[in-house]
Amino acid sequence: MPKKKIKAKSKSKSPVHRKAKEVASHSRAKRAVTKHAAGRAELQYIPWHTIPLEELNPLLQRQFVVGQEIMVARVLLKKGCIVPEHSHHNEQLTYILDGSLKFWIDGKEIVVHAGEVLCIPAHMPHKAEAMEDTVDLDVFNPPRADWINKTDRYLRETK
């Protein structure tokens, strides 16, 4: 049986399209946190050490990475840091890497220790306090627009 020849698809694009891709690629390289426009998802590889720490108040810092429909944040809380009660339309998964956080949620007090996970449904009011210096990863779906746009005043105010 004769072998079929497979024709390679041409990858050539217009010079305008190539230039737009170069500019977009350069912008992504300069910014560790990227918010994608609707369309084709792109692969991201972003080491935490390349993302500047954002200081929200003297006891709270964070870094985050945004994908198409998900966001991950590395949150550093000093002992005694309080995250005031709030709620959001985002589902949240909190994984404690080091330390512990006490949550007041759904009429309960829950202490989440290193290696433990808490899944908070959308629209559920919650508050937290760092019982010791703590590092946690928070995953949100969809991404937190208030964090991206820096309109999250409840985290930036100290009491």
Residue, then its C-alpha position, 0 to 999 in steps of 0.5 A: m500500500p503506498k504511503k500518503k504524503i502529509k502536507a505541513k500546514s503553513k505557519s506563516k502569518s501576516p507581519v502585523h500578526r507576528k509583531a502583535k505576538e512578539v509584543a504580547s510575548h514581551s509584555r508577558a515576560k515583563r509581568a509575572v501576573t497576567k490577565h488574559a483576554a477571552g480567547r485561546a489559553e496560553l501556557q504560563y511558567i512563573p516562579w514565585h521569586t519572580i513576582p514582587l510581594e505586594e504589601l497590603n498592610p504591615l502584617l499581610q503580603r501576597q503574590f498571585v498568578v491569574g489564568q483564564e478561569i482560575m487564580v492562585a495566591r501566595v499569602l504571607l500573614k504575620k501572627g495576629c493578622i486579621v482578615p476581616e469578615h467578607s464574602h465574594h462570588n468566587e469559590q475559594l480553596t485555602y491550603i496552609l503551607d506553614g503556620s495556621l489560620k483560625f477561620w470564623i465561618d458558617g457559625k463555626e471556628i475552624v483552625v486550619h494547620a499546615g498541610e490542611v485544606l479548607c474549601i469555602p463556597a462562593h458567597m459564604p462570609h468568612k473571617a480569619e486570624a493568623m495564629e502564628d506566622t503563616v504562608d497559605l495558598d489561596v485558589f479562586n475560581p473565577p479570579r478575584a477582580d478586586w485583587i487584580n484591580k486593587t480595590d480590596r480595601y478590607l485587606r489594606e486597612t489596619k485597625 
